[in-house]
């Protein structure tokens, strides 16, 4: 559970050097979902109480070098506040990939947060799947931040 996340961060040389944060239980393959190599770590993490996850994010510190973010599970309990806390200190202009799957407490607020952090021009891969409270308002915020012209892969479905 949390030890697997700690090890992932240590292996990257610490939170300040971490470029890939992959904590998704599944990955999309054209609409079909397959378990990831980090399934057990991610699944255990999302089953922890929110306070325990928040303590872990506090312990690990911010991820300023993040380039690729894959979060999700079914369900993934991360809400807008926790999402913003995980990504505090992130330089959004560096983010190339976002895979956000199965968030039932995630909304346009989080997409606006990404836009405010500069997430846009570098983004090449965007997957928003099974995020039932994301609307065109959040997508327009990302588009306003520059998402679109550089996208190579886009997957959206509720």
Buried (B, 14 or more C-beta within 10 A) or exposed (E): BBEBBEEBBEEBEEBEEBBBBBBBBBBBEEEEBEEBEBBEBBBBBBEBEEEEBBEBBEEBBBBBBBBBBBBBBBEBBBBBBBBBBBBBBBBBBBBBBBBBBBBBBBBBBBBBBBBEBBBBBBBBBBBBBBBEBBEEEBBBBBBEBBBBEEEEEEBEEE
